[in-house]
Structure formats: structure tokens, C-alpha cells
């Protein structure tokens, strides 16, 4: 695989400016998903995401694009949430990319979360490509939005693609801009010691903890022994692969690629999002930078309605914590509600989302009493 033909990028924007719709059109135009399998919000795999119409979890997918210059490129697209309550998901996505598509609504212009996300991208030294969406709206004013981007953010926007993700207008211009402006992976060398960043993880009841990784350098092969550098835990790799968005198994992941690893990891506490994976045979000397630890802002109590489900609730919280490091919990007891957990969440909306997840996910099905969310405050007299 030519490293110069790899492009790793994410889509960032204010909520409801069209990130997931643009991701759908990119999947469609590159032929990644057949038309009969296409559906709205394809990368939003959670029922709650589809019900609320918002992206909650980041999602990655590999695409193949035949550019107008006749060359074939490998795109790794990471779709991110736009809601302010899921900023941590965005920051994790950015660490796995070299560039970002900044989608701005042609009618609404720059909004609060547009700025928050673009500053995160700038902090991660990403190449930012502004994309002006929803030009088909009667109230669209692309020239005003271009001026806003230039004045407020300081990014040149004269060449920004003017698109309608809903109708598919000018999506090809976005793909060509990705090829032209987003750099190939820096220092992607297959011959160096393995260094891979864990930017997400989730629990699979058959394969254990699944790791979403960006391979910075080296190669990860099936049956290779890997070490997690923060905990020194050692595992044998059983499967590796990519998402298209279906899981596709491979023999190895090379430097510059974004994919997934299965290693029969059952000890959930061994996994830290932001950790570095290296090889036991040829280890890296230094870990990658990783992520800042987040402190929870909203706290509430969760108590199983059926007290016999207490242990099940604990296991469910452990599995949810695998994919969201901002969740913390500790046992507590209430005279009225019995045994439960005091849980800390990053924002109020995540507090509601996880309660719903516990109740509706087939592997959990735990109904809970949920106390009112509260925010600790420090008062200076």
C-alpha cells in the first residue's frame, strides 16, 4: 500500500449542519455501500442515534476513491458527533487523523460548536477544509458564510466546496479536495517498531473487548503478541480488520491504517482509550501522547428495580465504560432504593443516553430507578 495515497480525516461541525448526511453521500459516491443497502445515517449504528437524529458515537470506515488524476486512494473516514455533550468523542477522532472537513450550514453560518470543534482540530495540527453545506435552502447565503469563516476562524474559504449533502450536489469536489489538501500519514513506516493508538473500544460478547486503532508505525499481524503500554498487559492478536462499514478481516494492519483488533481481551480494566499498543518482540521505546483525562460533570444514582440484577448492572457499567472513559461509577446504598451505583457523566445528555442503553440493549435489559442528575458546585464565601 502506498503511504502517499492514504488519507485519514474526520467530519466536524455544529449539530445538524449535515455531517452524517455528507458521510452518507461520500459512501455512496465512492461505491463503498451498494444502493440497495444504503440508508440515512448509515454510520449511526445505535438505535438511540437514529431515534434522536444525532450522532453519539464516533464511527470509522475505509473507502476506496479513484481520483480524477487516475490514481487510487484509500480514505479512512471518521464520523463524529456535533453535540457539545459529546466533545470527548470528537477529540478522540481528531487524534487518529491528519485532516478534517469543517461542515458549515449555508443558512445558519458559524455557530458555537463549529468554533469548539475547529479549535480542537487546530490543537491537533490538522489540515482543515471548509465545506459549505445546504446551498439548496432558500435562505442559503454561501458568500456571507465564506466571509464568516475567513473573519472568525481565519481559514481561507474562497475555494470551499459549495454542496448539498441532501441532494448530492458537488460531493465530488469534496473528495478531490481531500486528495489535494489533506496530507498523507506522517512517519508511517512499516519497518519501525509497532506504535498504534487506541482511539475507541467496545465490548463484543463473543470476542471480548474490541479495539479501534490508528497504526502510527509498524505492522500488526494476526497471532502476534502485543503489549498495552500503560498496563503492560500482553495479549495474542486473534483477528484484525477494517470497517467498510461492515467488518472485513485482514491478515495485518499496516502503518497509516485505521482498523480494529480482537485479542480475546476479557479483563476490561486492562484497556484505556488513548493507550499505545506495541509489539512484545520489537517494542516501541516511548508511548504516544494519548488523551487528557476527563472529569465527570453530572452525577446521578442508578438502582436496579430488581435487586437481583445488581451484579448484572455492575457488569453492564463496566462494558459501557469500555467505550466511554468519561463514565465513572462507585457503589452506594439508599434506604429507599437499596443497592446501586453513583454514576458520573460528562454531560446531562449522556446521563439520559446510558440509562436508555441499560434498559433497551438486548445484552443488558436492566430497568433502573434513576435519581435526578446533579452538578456539584464550589461556592466561595
One Martini backbone bead per residue (centre of mass of N, CA, C, O) as a GRO file, in nm:
protein
  381
    1UNK     BB    1   0.094   0.038   0.025
    2UNK     BB    2   0.061   0.367  -0.036
    3UNK     BB    3   0.116   0.626   0.177
    4UNK     BB    4   0.048   0.870  -0.027
    5UNK     BB    5  -0.267   0.729  -0.057
    6UNK     BB    6  -0.343   0.825   0.231
    7UNK     BB    7  -0.655   0.928   0.408
    8UNK     BB    8  -0.711   1.094   0.721
    9UNK     BB    9  -1.048   1.173   0.831
   10UNK     BB   10  -1.289   1.411   0.946
   11UNK     BB   11  -1.614   1.524   1.066
   12UNK     BB   12  -1.702   1.863   1.141
   13UNK     BB   13  -1.965   2.021   1.352
   14UNK     BB   14  -2.249   2.136   1.402
   15UNK     BB   15  -2.544   2.064   1.483
   16UNK     BB   16  -2.724   1.995   1.191
   17UNK     BB   17  -2.508   2.046   0.928
   18UNK     BB   18  -2.438   1.743   0.779
   19UNK     BB   19  -2.240   1.505   0.841
   20UNK     BB   20  -2.394   1.230   0.796
   21UNK     BB   21  -2.491   1.299   0.510
   22UNK     BB   22  -2.210   1.330   0.386
   23UNK     BB   23  -2.116   1.044   0.452
   24UNK     BB   24  -2.329   0.905   0.277
   25UNK     BB   25  -2.236   1.031   0.002
   26UNK     BB   26  -1.949   0.920   0.009
   27UNK     BB   27  -2.026   0.622   0.014
   28UNK     BB   28  -2.184   0.633  -0.252
   29UNK     BB   29  -1.965   0.757  -0.454
   30UNK     BB   30  -1.740   0.523  -0.382
   31UNK     BB   31  -1.897   0.236  -0.354
   32UNK     BB   32  -1.909   0.110  -0.059
   33UNK     BB   33  -2.225   0.118  -0.093
   34UNK     BB   34  -2.495  -0.014  -0.187
   35UNK     BB   35  -2.800   0.103  -0.279
   36UNK     BB   36  -2.971  -0.126  -0.131
   37UNK     BB   37  -2.804  -0.053   0.156
   38UNK     BB   38  -2.895   0.225   0.173
   39UNK     BB   39  -2.903   0.477   0.440
   40UNK     BB   40  -2.971   0.680   0.674
   41UNK     BB   41  -2.730   0.709   0.890
   42UNK     BB   42  -2.521   0.464   0.858
   43UNK     BB   43  -2.304   0.534   1.100
   44UNK     BB   44  -2.562   0.522   1.286
   45UNK     BB   45  -2.599   0.232   1.487
   46UNK     BB   46  -2.775   0.345   1.697
   47UNK     BB   47  -3.097   0.373   1.793
   48UNK     BB   48  -3.072   0.650   1.938
   49UNK     BB   49  -2.956   0.805   1.697
   50UNK     BB   50  -3.204   0.767   1.509
   51UNK     BB   51  -3.423   0.880   1.697
   52UNK     BB   52  -3.269   1.173   1.748
   53UNK     BB   53  -3.066   1.260   1.507
   54UNK     BB   54  -2.782   1.182   1.642
   55UNK     BB   55  -2.446   1.176   1.720
   56UNK     BB   56  -2.261   0.977   1.962
   57UNK     BB   57  -2.071   0.787   1.801
   58UNK     BB   58  -1.799   0.709   1.671
   59UNK     BB   59  -1.701   0.632   1.320
   60UNK     BB   60  -1.540   0.399   1.102
   61UNK     BB   61  -1.413   0.405   0.750
   62UNK     BB   62  -1.328   0.243   0.446
   63UNK     BB   63  -1.213   0.385   0.135
   64UNK     BB   64  -1.236   0.396  -0.228
   65UNK     BB   65  -1.064   0.630  -0.454
   66UNK     BB   66  -1.103   0.757  -0.785
   67UNK     BB   67  -0.935   0.988  -0.920
   68UNK     BB   68  -0.884   1.229  -1.172
   69UNK     BB   69  -0.563   1.138  -1.189
   70UNK     BB   70  -0.593   0.798  -1.177
   71UNK     BB   71  -0.579   0.744  -0.879
   72UNK     BB   72  -0.564   0.545  -0.584
   73UNK     BB   73  -0.746   0.584  -0.274
   74UNK     BB   74  -0.729   0.580   0.085
   75UNK     BB   75  -0.998   0.616   0.305
   76UNK     BB   76  -1.039   0.748   0.644
   77UNK     BB   77  -1.347   0.773   0.803
   78UNK     BB   78  -1.465   0.996   1.070
   79UNK     BB   79  -1.746   1.012   1.251
   80UNK     BB   80  -1.895   1.282   1.439
   81UNK     BB   81  -2.009   1.460   1.678
   82UNK     BB   82  -2.189   1.783   1.747
   83UNK     BB   83  -2.248   1.773   2.030
   84UNK     BB   84  -2.126   1.911   2.319
   85UNK     BB   85  -2.153   1.637   2.498
   86UNK     BB   86  -1.936   1.492   2.264
   87UNK     BB   87  -1.637   1.608   2.259
   88UNK     BB   88  -1.464   1.358   2.331
   89UNK     BB   89  -1.515   1.205   2.067
   90UNK     BB   90  -1.378   1.414   1.886
   91UNK     BB   91  -1.090   1.413   2.011
   92UNK     BB   92  -1.037   1.114   1.937
   93UNK     BB   93  -1.058   1.140   1.629
   94UNK     BB   94  -0.832   1.355   1.572
   95UNK     BB   95  -0.584   1.168   1.662
   96UNK     BB   96  -0.641   0.980   1.379
   97UNK     BB   97  -0.566   1.241   1.206
   98UNK     BB   98  -0.482   1.495   0.936
   99UNK     BB   99  -0.789   1.577   0.884
  100UNK     BB  100  -1.073   1.817   0.819
  101UNK     BB  101  -1.417   1.857   0.782
  102UNK     BB  102  -1.583   2.172   0.770
  103UNK     BB  103  -1.916   2.202   0.839
  104UNK     BB  104  -2.138   2.456   0.694
  105UNK     BB  105  -2.414   2.634   0.708
  106UNK     BB  106  -2.551   2.846   0.460
  107UNK     BB  107  -2.759   2.984   0.671
  108UNK     BB  108  -2.629   2.984   0.974
  109UNK     BB  109  -2.338   2.927   0.998
  110UNK     BB  110  -2.154   3.005   1.254
  111UNK     BB  111  -2.120   2.818   1.554
  112UNK     BB  112  -2.029   2.713   1.854
  113UNK     BB  113  -1.936   2.413   1.765
  114UNK     BB  114  -1.761   2.499   1.536
  115UNK     BB  115  -1.542   2.632   1.710
  116UNK     BB  116  -1.476   2.404   1.907
  117UNK     BB  117  -1.385   2.197   1.683
  118UNK     BB  118  -1.170   2.370   1.536
  119UNK     BB  119  -0.984   2.402   1.785
  120UNK     BB  120  -0.925   2.104   1.816
  121UNK     BB  121  -0.794   2.073   1.534
  122UNK     BB  122  -0.568   2.280   1.577
  123UNK     BB  123  -0.439   2.136   1.827
  124UNK     BB  124  -0.388   1.874   1.616
  125UNK     BB  125  -0.271   1.974   1.337
  126UNK     BB  126  -0.492   2.012   1.119
  127UNK     BB  127  -0.632   1.996   0.814
  128UNK     BB  128  -0.865   2.239   0.697
  129UNK     BB  129  -1.187   2.191   0.528
  130UNK     BB  130  -1.415   2.385   0.401
  131UNK     BB  131  -1.782   2.320   0.401
  132UNK     BB  132  -2.071   2.418   0.220
  133UNK     BB  133  -2.394   2.361   0.318
  134UNK     BB  134  -2.719   2.391   0.203
  135UNK     BB  135  -2.760   2.548  -0.090
  136UNK     BB  136  -3.080   2.468  -0.134
  137UNK     BB  137  -3.166   2.683   0.041
  138UNK     BB  138  -3.336   2.979   0.040
  139UNK     BB  139  -3.137   3.106   0.285
  140UNK     BB  140  -2.883   3.087   0.137
  141UNK     BB  141  -2.527   3.228   0.203
  142UNK     BB  142  -2.220   3.159   0.102
  143UNK     BB  143  -2.064   3.433   0.107
  144UNK     BB  144  -2.109   3.498   0.404
  145UNK     BB  145  -1.979   3.235   0.515
  146UNK     BB  146  -1.700   3.279   0.400
  147UNK     BB  147  -1.648   3.542   0.558
  148UNK     BB  148  -1.676   3.416   0.839
  149UNK     BB  149  -1.447   3.212   0.823
  150UNK     BB  150  -1.225   3.421   0.774
  151UNK     BB  151  -1.282   3.610   1.025
  152UNK     BB  152  -1.318   3.404   1.273
  153UNK     BB  153  -1.103   3.164   1.198
  154UNK     BB  154  -0.881   3.211   0.946
  155UNK     BB  155  -0.985   3.060   0.686
  156UNK     BB  156  -0.971   2.991   0.373
  157UNK     BB  157  -1.291   3.002   0.149
  158UNK     BB  158  -1.293   3.038  -0.166
  159UNK     BB  159  -1.261   2.702  -0.227
  160UNK     BB  160  -1.511   2.608  -0.106
  161UNK     BB  161  -1.733   2.377  -0.116
  162UNK     BB  162  -2.056   2.373  -0.272
  163UNK     BB  163  -2.319   2.198  -0.106
  164UNK     BB  164  -2.554   1.905  -0.113
  165UNK     BB  165  -2.605   1.632   0.077
  166UNK     BB  166  -2.900   1.565   0.007
  167UNK     BB  167  -2.860   1.579  -0.331
  168UNK     BB  168  -2.533   1.562  -0.422
  169UNK     BB  169  -2.397   1.831  -0.466
  170UNK     BB  170  -2.051   1.847  -0.514
  171UNK     BB  171  -1.905   1.593  -0.378
  172UNK     BB  172  -1.653   1.562  -0.564
  173UNK     BB  173  -1.505   1.815  -0.451
  174UNK     BB  174  -1.444   1.696  -0.175
  175UNK     BB  175  -1.267   1.455  -0.266
  176UNK     BB  176  -1.052   1.631  -0.412
  177UNK     BB  177  -0.972   1.795  -0.158
  178UNK     BB  178  -0.862   1.560   0.003
  179UNK     BB  179  -0.634   1.486  -0.193
  180UNK     BB  180  -0.498   1.779  -0.206
  181UNK     BB  181  -0.491   1.879   0.124
  182UNK     BB  182  -0.455   1.613   0.266
  183UNK     BB  183  -0.225   1.451   0.426
  184UNK     BB  184  -0.026   1.214   0.465
  185UNK     BB  185   0.108   1.011   0.670
  186UNK     BB  186   0.320   1.056   0.930
  187UNK     BB  187   0.567   0.830   0.980
  188UNK     BB  188   0.486   0.585   0.789
  189UNK     BB  189   0.643   0.278   0.905
  190UNK     BB  190   0.678  -0.067   0.879
  191UNK     BB  191   0.988  -0.095   1.014
  192UNK     BB  192   0.898  -0.002   1.272
  193UNK     BB  193   0.796   0.001   1.567
  194UNK     BB  194   0.512  -0.057   1.718
  195UNK     BB  195   0.242   0.198   1.685
  196UNK     BB  196  -0.080   0.224   1.851
  197UNK     BB  197  -0.389   0.389   1.871
  198UNK     BB  198  -0.646   0.406   2.105
  199UNK     BB  199  -0.971   0.558   2.015
  200UNK     BB  200  -1.142   0.290   2.071
  201UNK     BB  201  -1.408   0.089   2.234
  202UNK     BB  202  -1.567  -0.243   2.260
  203UNK     BB  203  -1.813  -0.490   2.337
  204UNK     BB  204  -1.789  -0.844   2.277
  205UNK     BB  205  -1.933  -1.145   2.371
  206UNK     BB  206  -1.725  -1.327   2.190
  207UNK     BB  207  -1.435  -1.130   2.173
  208UNK     BB  208  -1.454  -0.897   2.352
  209UNK     BB  209  -1.243  -0.648   2.338
  210UNK     BB  210  -1.256  -0.390   2.103
  211UNK     BB  211  -1.015  -0.225   1.892
  212UNK     BB  212  -0.963   0.103   1.793
  213UNK     BB  213  -0.713   0.190   1.544
  214UNK     BB  214  -0.404   0.372   1.489
  215UNK     BB  215  -0.138   0.322   1.279
  216UNK     BB  216   0.169   0.477   1.292
  217UNK     BB  217   0.367   0.219   1.325
  218UNK     BB  218   0.406  -0.057   1.171
  219UNK     BB  219   0.277  -0.401   1.234
  220UNK     BB  220  -0.027  -0.590   1.254
  221UNK     BB  221  -0.064  -0.933   1.341
  222UNK     BB  222  -0.168  -1.231   1.337
  223UNK     BB  223  -0.048  -1.388   1.637
  224UNK     BB  224   0.056  -1.152   1.780
  225UNK     BB  225   0.231  -0.997   2.035
  226UNK     BB  226   0.087  -0.764   2.261
  227UNK     BB  227   0.124  -0.434   2.423
  228UNK     BB  228   0.008  -0.241   2.689
  229UNK     BB  229   0.175   0.034   2.812
  230UNK     BB  230   0.007   0.117   3.079
  231UNK     BB  231  -0.028  -0.211   3.189
  232UNK     BB  232   0.143  -0.455   3.049
  233UNK     BB  233  -0.043  -0.610   2.880
  234UNK     BB  234  -0.076  -0.939   2.726
  235UNK     BB  235  -0.156  -1.036   2.381
  236UNK     BB  236  -0.325  -1.224   2.135
  237UNK     BB  237  -0.387  -1.194   1.812
  238UNK     BB  238  -0.686  -1.299   1.633
  239UNK     BB  239  -0.785  -1.018   1.494
  240UNK     BB  240  -0.809  -0.820   1.192
  241UNK     BB  241  -0.935  -0.495   1.057
  242UNK     BB  242  -1.203  -0.342   0.880
  243UNK     BB  243  -1.435  -0.087   0.775
  244UNK     BB  244  -1.715  -0.068   0.500
  245UNK     BB  245  -1.877  -0.092   0.753
  246UNK     BB  246  -1.809  -0.366   0.749
  247UNK     BB  247  -1.649  -0.631   0.858
  248UNK     BB  248  -1.297  -0.685   0.761
  249UNK     BB  249  -1.070  -0.918   0.726
  250UNK     BB  250  -0.717  -0.946   0.805
  251UNK     BB  251  -0.369  -1.008   0.838
  252UNK     BB  252  -0.308  -0.685   0.843
  253UNK     BB  253  -0.181  -0.376   0.980
  254UNK     BB  254  -0.069  -0.078   0.863
  255UNK     BB  255   0.082   0.198   0.831
  256UNK     BB  256  -0.191   0.444   0.844
  257UNK     BB  257  -0.411   0.272   0.953
  258UNK     BB  258  -0.763   0.197   1.013
  259UNK     BB  259  -0.887  -0.024   1.278
  260UNK     BB  260  -0.920  -0.357   1.416
  261UNK     BB  261  -0.901  -0.549   1.733
  262UNK     BB  262  -0.862  -0.893   1.837
  263UNK     BB  263  -0.767  -1.054   2.184
  264UNK     BB  264  -0.938  -1.179   2.408
  265UNK     BB  265  -1.050  -0.944   2.600
  266UNK     BB  266  -1.171  -0.963   2.947
  267UNK     BB  267  -1.006  -0.738   3.088
  268UNK     BB  268  -1.122  -0.426   3.114
  269UNK     BB  269  -0.892  -0.273   3.290
  270UNK     BB  270  -0.664  -0.289   3.058
  271UNK     BB  271  -0.833  -0.061   2.916
  272UNK     BB  272  -0.722   0.245   2.746
  273UNK     BB  273  -0.807   0.519   2.612
  274UNK     BB  274  -0.494   0.623   2.454
  275UNK     BB  275  -0.332   0.393   2.425
  276UNK     BB  276  -0.044   0.188   2.355
  277UNK     BB  277   0.053  -0.027   2.100
  278UNK     BB  278   0.281  -0.305   2.108
  279UNK     BB  279   0.549  -0.513   2.064
  280UNK     BB  280   0.715  -0.769   2.215
  281UNK     BB  281   0.953  -0.819   2.009
  282UNK     BB  282   0.930  -0.483   1.908
  283UNK     BB  283   0.945  -0.233   2.099
  284UNK     BB  284   0.862   0.064   2.200
  285UNK     BB  285   0.995   0.329   2.388
  286UNK     BB  286   0.741   0.525   2.338
  287UNK     BB  287   0.454   0.659   2.390
  288UNK     BB  288   0.186   0.804   2.312
  289UNK     BB  289   0.005   1.073   2.417
  290UNK     BB  290  -0.300   1.071   2.397
  291UNK     BB  291  -0.526   1.166   2.663
  292UNK     BB  292  -0.722   1.349   2.841
  293UNK     BB  293  -0.867   1.353   3.140
  294UNK     BB  294  -1.196   1.325   3.237
  295UNK     BB  295  -1.443   1.500   3.413
  296UNK     BB  296  -1.719   1.470   3.569
  297UNK     BB  297  -2.037   1.672   3.593
  298UNK     BB  298  -2.263   1.448   3.625
  299UNK     BB  299  -2.485   1.314   3.883
  300UNK     BB  300  -2.613   0.980   3.964
  301UNK     BB  301  -2.847   0.730   4.043
  302UNK     BB  302  -2.834   0.364   4.011
  303UNK     BB  303  -3.119   0.134   4.042
  304UNK     BB  304  -3.232  -0.167   4.053
  305UNK     BB  305  -3.545  -0.290   4.059
  306UNK     BB  306  -3.396  -0.560   4.060
  307UNK     BB  307  -3.180  -0.666   4.303
  308UNK     BB  308  -3.060  -0.916   4.137
  309UNK     BB  309  -2.921  -0.700   3.917
  310UNK     BB  310  -2.661  -0.577   4.037
  311UNK     BB  311  -2.435  -0.737   3.892
  312UNK     BB  312  -2.533  -0.671   3.605
  313UNK     BB  313  -2.492  -0.365   3.630
  314UNK     BB  314  -2.190  -0.369   3.675
  315UNK     BB  315  -2.116  -0.508   3.404
  316UNK     BB  316  -2.250  -0.296   3.221
  317UNK     BB  317  -2.075  -0.054   3.311
  318UNK     BB  318  -1.807  -0.175   3.221
  319UNK     BB  319  -1.883  -0.192   2.914
  320UNK     BB  320  -1.942   0.110   2.875
  321UNK     BB  321  -1.660   0.215   2.971
  322UNK     BB  322  -1.497   0.116   2.728
  323UNK     BB  323  -1.641   0.353   2.531
  324UNK     BB  324  -1.644   0.554   2.807
  325UNK     BB  325  -1.420   0.732   3.002
  326UNK     BB  326  -1.629   0.944   3.145
  327UNK     BB  327  -1.727   0.707   3.305
  328UNK     BB  328  -1.830   0.682   3.647
  329UNK     BB  329  -1.826   0.453   3.941
  330UNK     BB  330  -2.000   0.376   4.259
  331UNK     BB  331  -2.099   0.242   4.531
  332UNK     BB  332  -2.438   0.253   4.675
  333UNK     BB  333  -2.681   0.342   4.936
  334UNK     BB  334  -3.039   0.310   4.986
  335UNK     BB  335  -3.315   0.294   5.181
  336UNK     BB  336  -3.524   0.297   4.935
  337UNK     BB  337  -3.340   0.147   4.680
  338UNK     BB  338  -3.072   0.034   4.774
  339UNK     BB  339  -2.861  -0.105   4.560
  340UNK     BB  340  -2.596   0.085   4.382
  341UNK     BB  341  -2.496   0.371   4.174
  342UNK     BB  342  -2.265   0.627   4.138
  343UNK     BB  343  -2.277   0.842   3.855
  344UNK     BB  344  -2.056   0.981   3.609
  345UNK     BB  345  -2.090   1.249   3.372
  346UNK     BB  346  -2.018   1.477   3.130
  347UNK     BB  347  -2.333   1.503   3.057
  348UNK     BB  348  -2.676   1.511   3.054
  349UNK     BB  349  -2.726   1.337   2.792
  350UNK     BB  350  -2.560   1.085   2.880
  351UNK     BB  351  -2.733   1.012   3.121
  352UNK     BB  352  -2.981   0.928   2.938
  353UNK     BB  353  -2.849   0.728   2.734
  354UNK     BB  354  -2.751   0.503   2.940
  355UNK     BB  355  -3.023   0.435   3.060
  356UNK     BB  356  -3.136   0.338   2.790
  357UNK     BB  357  -2.927   0.120   2.728
  358UNK     BB  358  -2.984  -0.064   2.975
  359UNK     BB  359  -3.293  -0.115   2.892
  360UNK     BB  360  -3.256  -0.205   2.562
  361UNK     BB  361  -3.030  -0.381   2.555
  362UNK     BB  362  -3.009  -0.714   2.513
  363UNK     BB  363  -2.754  -0.769   2.710
  364UNK     BB  364  -2.917  -0.627   2.948
  365UNK     BB  365  -3.211  -0.547   3.053
  366UNK     BB  366  -3.209  -0.290   3.274
  367UNK     BB  367  -3.406  -0.166   3.517
  368UNK     BB  368  -3.406   0.174   3.650
  369UNK     BB  369  -3.345   0.387   3.895
  370UNK     BB  370  -3.331   0.750   3.856
  371UNK     BB  371  -3.179   1.007   3.958
  372UNK     BB  372  -3.127   1.322   3.975
  373UNK     BB  373  -2.932   1.530   3.827
  374UNK     BB  374  -2.611   1.659   3.944
  375UNK     BB  375  -2.409   1.960   4.023
  376UNK     BB  376  -2.124   2.036   4.144
  377UNK     BB  377  -2.035   2.307   4.372
  378UNK     BB  378  -1.822   2.594   4.429
  379UNK     BB  379  -1.829   2.806   4.711
  380UNK     BB  380  -1.755   3.147   4.768
  381UNK     BB  381  -1.754   3.353   5.063
   0.00000   0.00000   0.00000
